[in-house]
Amino acid sequence: MNNPIGIYDSGVGGLSVLHHIRAQLPYESLIYLADQAHVPYGARTQAEIRQFGVEIVHFLRQQGCKLVVVACNTATTAALAFLRQQFPDLPFVGMEPAVKPAAAQTRNGRIGILATPGTFRSERYAELLARFAEKTAVFEDPCLGLVQQIEAGATDDPATDALLTTILRPMLANGVDTLVLGCTHYPFVRPAIERVLAHLAPARPVAILDPAPAVARQTARRLQLHNLLTLATCPGSVTFYTSGDLASFSRFIQSQQTSLAIGKSEVLCPKKFV
Ligand code: DGL
């Protein structure tokens, strides 16, 4: 089935998931929607995030999407179960902070989770901890201001490094050896995180976990299960929408074009979603 896959996030973060979906399923067409009129989702109520989700999924369905990836941990925890109820005939894939793999692979039983306040408040996150991290010491940071830095394109910037230093120093003081990127925006500052960790504790390797590759594999499995894989034999199209500012969204995706593994002609004209 050659219809597109819909992918959405509060902003540019879900592009880190799009990158892995594109790499695993290059012949699938993708529609990406950044809800930048409402970013950040992290401080919003569950009711707001659900309402945004319903509007976005309606739109993606109108575009013919055969499956929707909620490429946002905050929206997944606040709205995914609700969206599945509202759109029972549409398959969904959501994010999950990598608590389970982190608890399984930590050597000293101490893990750090970077996520948004909304994710930390959620029942789904509490369930993950209870299920998989009962015997693990978990250190959390809501990374206030980090999503805004990334949305502004300041992924390689002294102010972002300074913010990451204040976030990561206590994590290292607590001895974490494994760090979970529990928000889809954070892979965009992974090089900065690595730089700050190397600076603060050069002799202490910290494993960094991003659930996006597993989410891309899950997307492929769901398509297969529902018999929805494309029959196309050439690369699919990628279409971008934003509810925010077209020019700055366009600048961001162009600056990340190489790492997103999408062709030049595909990124130049994002469209407006209202
Ligand atoms: N990218 C979103 C996530 O994965 C959150 C960013 C926001 O707060 O809007 O949680």
Residues whose N, C-alpha, C, O or C-beta is under 5 A from the ligand:
A	BS01	DGL	S10 G13 V39 P40 Y41 G42 A71 C72 N73 T74 T116 V147 G182 C183 T184 H185
